[in-house]
Amino acid sequence: MITPHRKTLLQARKVYSQCASKVEKTIQNQGLTPLLSTQIIGIGIATEWIRRAAEMDSIHYIGKNLNKAKSSDLFVELLRFNFSWFALNAIFTRNELLSLFGTPSGNSEYSAFHLLYTNAMPTNAAVRLQELHLLLNAPTSTRMPNTTSNPVSTLEAIGLRYLPINIRGTAAKAIQQAVLAKNANSLDMPTLLYGFRNWSVHGNALQGCFGSHPGFYEYTRLLQETLADVHYDISNKLSNLL
């Protein structure tokens, strides 16, 4: 099924392709400079990954049990999120593209991503963020020792299971503070998007923390829709800036 965020990704892919055509035309007129070379590589990578994110329907395994597993669709969505993230990463990790949008507030990867997010500012992000907070604050049970309460919130369960001991980085510190406060409401959308790119790697299918398959699927949907909107806005801005 082509969901709304997959349609948005396909639209963004079309605009990224138009961006690539603009750079190619400049290369034909001016020659292949280091700046133009990096720009066409970054845009090309973004176009490729976003296409994979939009067009992927399922994963096929050799083992029958994995193909029949109830969590199979969750792993598809985790991969879709990561593919979409790879596409955005291709833009914000190349200063030859990122500088078109402004200057990051710091030298970290999060600062570079945050710059792109603030340039996009998806219109429905605030409503989605409220739903994400509700899901993270919802009580759940987790098989972890030394818990002071049972059940704990979903955010606390994620913190107990997947946050490293030595916290580094703006997003990780913000998430840790929210875990300690036992309330997710201080976390903004860029932090949740950036945090999920780590959770999806280290946590795999996090439905154990979310307490249910539908709860985790809803969480990924909200993030996917937001990230797709970021892509669409950024691709259109990039087209105007090139």
Salt bridges, closest charged atoms under 4 A:
GLU48 OE2 - ARG52 NH2 2.84
GLU55 OE2 - ARG51 NE 3.18
ASP57 OD1 - ARG6 NH2 2.82
ASP73 OD1 - HIS213 NE2 2.78
GLU77 OE1 - HIS5 NE2 3.91
GLU77 OE1 - ARG80 NE 3.13
GLU109 OE1 - ARG197 NH2 2.81
GLU218 OE2 - ARG221 NH2 2.52
GLU225 OE1 - ARG128 NE 3.29
GLU225 OE2 - ARG221 NH1 2.68
ASP229 OD2 - ARG128 NH1 3.03
